Amino acid sequence: MEFIDGIKISDIEKLKAHQIDPVQIGNVGVDLYLKQILEYGFFHADPHPGNIFVMPNSGQICFIDFGMMGTIMPNDEEALGELLLNFMRKDTKKIIPILEKIAIKTEIPDYKKLEYDLYELIEDVSNTSIKSIKLEAVIEKFKNVLYQNKVTLPHYLYMLMRALVIIEGVGLKLDPNFNINTNLQPFMATISRKKFSIKRLLKKNWTRVQNINALIDTLPEDVNSIIHKIKDGKLTIIHDIKGLEELRHSLNKASNRLVVAIIIAALSIGSALLVIADMPPKVKGIPLLGAIGFTLSAILGFIVVISIFRNNKL
């Protein structure tokens, strides 16, 4: 363990006493933090002022206490950069597949709603003056959009969001006019250049060639395995037909009503025969069993009619 004899980054008076500009230190500190995330793929997950020191003689910034660290997976690192780029370009159609790629779980009920929610969020940010934009508020709204549309991101990305809010707070403490978007711009330009660089395109295509080669290698074995399962009767096909449950429910209701209608018809015919036969016992000259049959038919018929009108279906 190494002892760091420095000035707490939020101690503005001490920084000024050592001829260190707090505004400049704030921008350098945030740039260093963004570099951790967007270039090195790891980040200090708890960058509060007590964990960031400034060396009094050199003005260098030193991060301490690495008990909480986050690591961005290589595939997610590229996707995260593209997410930020498309966010700034207001391209919601491209944001959704990137979110699905990064997410550990998605059960998006309505893609159009998600697209609209993202567009509304981006427009809200765009229509706010740069000085008034607060990253904390933007991230909170973004998390709400994800929650409402059933998109779950990896834990380290939530850690990253929290850390960015903290580092923005450090920047604002050192400079009331601080805006993290200004610091993000050079990184976005670098990400955009890297996206179309020859090195990246060659690497991506080489990865695709390797994937195709691996597929060709395993294809005969996989096909053979499927054939064996078919022969042994062990191949299970799981299918889910959308709307089938609603159809089943409608058919059940229709069949139930048909059964009741048949019972009503049987009771009515039976009661009519009893009345025609003038079968005792009688009540006021009317066969009792016939009267009971007609009453039951009327009650059942009334229930069926009410049920149909309640569901607005004839």
TABEL-V653896 format. One record per residue. N is the residue number from 1. RES is the residue in three letters. SS is DSSP state (alpha for helix, beta for strand, coil for the rest). BURIAL is b if it has 24 or more other ideal C-beta (glycine too) atoms within 12 Angstrom, else e. D_CENTER is the distance of its C-alpha to the mean C-alpha in whole Angstrom. Layout:
# TABEL-V653896
N/RES/SS/BURIAL/D_CENTER
N/RES/SS/BURIAL/D_CENTER
This chain:
# TABEL-V653896
1/MET/coil/e/41
2/GLU/coil/e/42
3/PHE/coil/e/43
4/ILE/coil/e/42
5/ASP/coil/e/44
6/GLY/coil/b/42
7/ILE/beta/b/41
8/LYS/beta/b/38
9/ILE/coil/b/36
10/SER/coil/b/36
11/ASP/coil/b/40
12/ILE/alpha/b/41
13/GLU/alpha/e/44
14/LYS/alpha/e/45
15/LEU/alpha/b/43
16/LYS/alpha/e/45
17/ALA/alpha/e/48
18/HIS/coil/e/48
19/GLN/coil/e/47
20/ILE/coil/b/44
21/ASP/coil/e/42
22/PRO/alpha/b/39
23/VAL/alpha/e/37
24/GLN/alpha/e/37
25/ILE/alpha/b/36
26/GLY/alpha/b/33
27/ASN/alpha/b/32
28/VAL/alpha/b/33
29/GLY/alpha/b/31
30/VAL/alpha/b/28
31/ASP/alpha/b/29
32/LEU/alpha/b/30
33/TYR/alpha/b/26
34/LEU/alpha/b/24
35/LYS/alpha/b/27
36/GLN/alpha/b/25
37/ILE/alpha/b/22
38/LEU/alpha/b/22
39/GLU/alpha/e/25
40/TYR/alpha/e/26
41/GLY/coil/e/23
42/PHE/beta/b/23
43/PHE/beta/b/23
44/HIS/beta/b/25
45/ALA/coil/b/22
46/ASP/coil/b/25
47/PRO/coil/b/27
48/HIS/coil/b/28
49/PRO/alpha/b/32
50/GLY/alpha/e/34
51/ASN/alpha/b/32
52/ILE/beta/b/33
53/PHE/beta/b/37
54/VAL/beta/b/39
55/MET/coil/e/42
56/PRO/coil/e/45
57/ASN/coil/e/47
58/SER/coil/e/45
59/GLY/coil/e/42
60/GLN/coil/e/40
61/ILE/beta/b/36
62/CYS/beta/b/36
63/PHE/beta/b/33
64/ILE/coil/b/34
65/ASP/coil/e/32
66/PHE/coil/e/30
67/GLY/coil/e/29
68/MET/coil/e/25
69/MET/beta/e/24
70/GLY/beta/b/21
71/THR/beta/e/21
72/ILE/coil/b/19
73/MET/coil/e/19
74/PRO/alpha/e/21
75/ASN/alpha/e/18
76/ASP/alpha/b/16
77/GLU/alpha/b/18
78/GLU/alpha/b/19
79/ALA/alpha/b/15
80/LEU/alpha/b/15
81/GLY/alpha/b/18
82/GLU/alpha/b/17
83/LEU/alpha/b/14
84/LEU/alpha/b/16
85/LEU/alpha/b/19
86/ASN/alpha/b/17
87/PHE/alpha/b/16
88/MET/alpha/e/19
89/ARG/alpha/e/20
90/LYS/coil/e/18
91/ASP/coil/e/17
92/THR/alpha/b/14
93/LYS/alpha/e/14
94/LYS/alpha/e/14
95/ILE/alpha/b/11
96/ILE/alpha/b/9
97/PRO/alpha/e/11
98/ILE/alpha/b/11
99/LEU/alpha/b/7
100/GLU/alpha/b/8
101/LYS/alpha/e/11
102/ILE/alpha/b/10
103/ALA/coil/b/7
104/ILE/coil/e/9
105/LYS/beta/e/7
106/THR/beta/e/5
107/GLU/coil/e/7
108/ILE/coil/b/7
109/PRO/coil/e/10
110/ASP/coil/e/11
111/TYR/alpha/e/10
112/LYS/alpha/e/13
113/LYS/alpha/e/12
114/LEU/alpha/b/9
115/GLU/alpha/b/11
116/TYR/alpha/e/14
117/ASP/alpha/b/12
118/LEU/alpha/b/11
119/TYR/alpha/e/15
120/GLU/alpha/e/16
121/LEU/alpha/b/15
122/ILE/alpha/b/16
123/GLU/alpha/e/19
124/ASP/alpha/e/20
125/VAL/alpha/b/20
126/SER/alpha/e/22
127/ASN/coil/e/24
128/THR/coil/e/25
129/SER/coil/e/28
130/ILE/alpha/e/27
131/LYS/alpha/e/29
132/SER/alpha/e/27
133/ILE/coil/b/24
134/LYS/coil/b/22
135/LEU/alpha/b/20
136/GLU/alpha/e/19
137/ALA/alpha/e/18
138/VAL/alpha/b/16
139/ILE/alpha/b/14
140/GLU/alpha/e/14
141/LYS/alpha/b/13
142/PHE/alpha/b/10
143/LYS/alpha/b/9
144/ASN/alpha/e/9
145/VAL/alpha/b/8
146/LEU/alpha/b/4
147/TYR/alpha/e/6
148/GLN/alpha/e/8
149/ASN/coil/b/5
150/LYS/coil/e/4
151/VAL/beta/b/1
152/THR/beta/e/5
153/LEU/coil/b/7
154/PRO/coil/b/11
155/HIS/alpha/e/13
156/TYR/alpha/b/15
157/LEU/alpha/b/13
158/TYR/alpha/b/13
159/MET/alpha/b/16
160/LEU/alpha/b/17
161/MET/alpha/b/15
162/ARG/alpha/b/18
163/ALA/alpha/b/20
164/LEU/alpha/b/20
165/VAL/alpha/b/20
166/ILE/alpha/b/24
167/ILE/alpha/b/25
168/GLU/alpha/b/25
169/GLY/alpha/b/27
170/VAL/alpha/b/29
171/GLY/alpha/b/30
172/LEU/alpha/b/30
173/LYS/alpha/b/33
174/LEU/alpha/b/35
175/ASP/coil/b/34
176/PRO/coil/e/34
177/ASN/coil/e/33
178/PHE/coil/b/31
179/ASN/coil/b/27
180/ILE/alpha/b/25
181/ASN/alpha/b/24
182/THR/alpha/b/28
183/ASN/alpha/b/27
184/LEU/alpha/b/24
185/GLN/alpha/e/26
186/PRO/alpha/e/29
187/PHE/alpha/b/26
188/MET/alpha/b/24
189/ALA/alpha/e/27
190/THR/alpha/e/28
191/ILE/alpha/b/24
192/SER/alpha/e/25
193/ARG/alpha/e/29
194/LYS/alpha/e/27
195/LYS/alpha/e/25
196/PHE/coil/e/28
197/SER/coil/e/31
198/ILE/alpha/e/33
199/LYS/alpha/e/32
200/ARG/alpha/e/29
201/LEU/alpha/e/29
202/LEU/alpha/e/32
203/LYS/alpha/e/30
204/LYS/alpha/e/27
205/ASN/alpha/e/29
206/TRP/alpha/e/31
207/THR/alpha/e/28
208/ARG/alpha/e/28
209/VAL/alpha/e/31
210/GLN/alpha/e/31
211/ASN/alpha/e/28
212/ILE/alpha/e/30
213/ASN/alpha/e/33
214/ALA/alpha/e/32
215/LEU/alpha/e/31
216/ILE/alpha/e/34
217/ASP/alpha/e/35
218/THR/alpha/e/33
219/LEU/alpha/e/34
220/PRO/alpha/e/37
221/GLU/alpha/e/36
222/ASP/alpha/e/33
223/VAL/alpha/e/35
224/ASN/alpha/e/38
225/SER/alpha/e/36
226/ILE/alpha/e/34
227/ILE/alpha/e/38
228/HIS/alpha/e/39
229/LYS/alpha/e/36
230/ILE/alpha/e/37
231/LYS/alpha/e/41
232/ASP/alpha/e/40
233/GLY/coil/e/38
234/LYS/coil/e/35
235/LEU/coil/e/33
236/THR/coil/e/30
237/ILE/coil/e/28
238/ILE/coil/e/25
239/HIS/coil/e/24
240/ASP/coil/e/22
241/ILE/coil/e/24
242/LYS/coil/e/22
243/GLY/coil/e/24
244/LEU/alpha/e/26
245/GLU/alpha/e/26
246/GLU/alpha/e/26
247/LEU/alpha/e/30
248/ARG/alpha/e/31
249/HIS/alpha/e/31
250/SER/alpha/e/33
251/LEU/alpha/e/35
252/ASN/alpha/e/36
253/LYS/alpha/e/36
254/ALA/alpha/e/39
255/SER/alpha/e/40
256/ASN/alpha/e/41
257/ARG/alpha/b/42
258/LEU/alpha/e/45
259/VAL/alpha/e/46
260/VAL/alpha/b/47
261/ALA/alpha/e/48
262/ILE/alpha/e/51
263/ILE/alpha/e/52
264/ILE/alpha/b/52
265/ALA/alpha/e/55
266/ALA/alpha/e/56
267/LEU/alpha/b/57
268/SER/alpha/e/58
269/ILE/alpha/e/61
270/GLY/alpha/e/62
271/SER/alpha/b/63
272/ALA/alpha/e/64
273/LEU/alpha/e/67
274/LEU/alpha/b/67
275/VAL/alpha/b/69
276/ILE/alpha/e/71
277/ALA/alpha/e/72
278/ASP/coil/e/73
279/MET/coil/e/72
280/PRO/coil/e/73
281/PRO/coil/e/72
282/LYS/beta/e/72
283/VAL/beta/e/71
284/LYS/coil/e/73
285/GLY/coil/e/74
286/ILE/beta/e/70
287/PRO/beta/b/69
288/LEU/alpha/e/67
289/LEU/alpha/b/65
290/GLY/alpha/b/64
291/ALA/alpha/e/63
292/ILE/alpha/e/61
293/GLY/alpha/b/59
294/PHE/alpha/b/59
295/THR/alpha/e/57
296/LEU/alpha/e/55
297/SER/alpha/b/54
298/ALA/alpha/e/54
299/ILE/alpha/e/51
300/LEU/alpha/b/49
301/GLY/alpha/e/49
302/PHE/alpha/e/48
303/ILE/alpha/e/45
304/VAL/alpha/b/44
305/VAL/alpha/e/45
306/ILE/alpha/e/43
307/SER/alpha/e/40
308/ILE/alpha/e/40
309/PHE/alpha/e/40
310/ARG/alpha/e/37
311/ASN/coil/e/35
312/ASN/coil/e/36
313/LYS/coil/e/37
314/LEU/coil/e/41
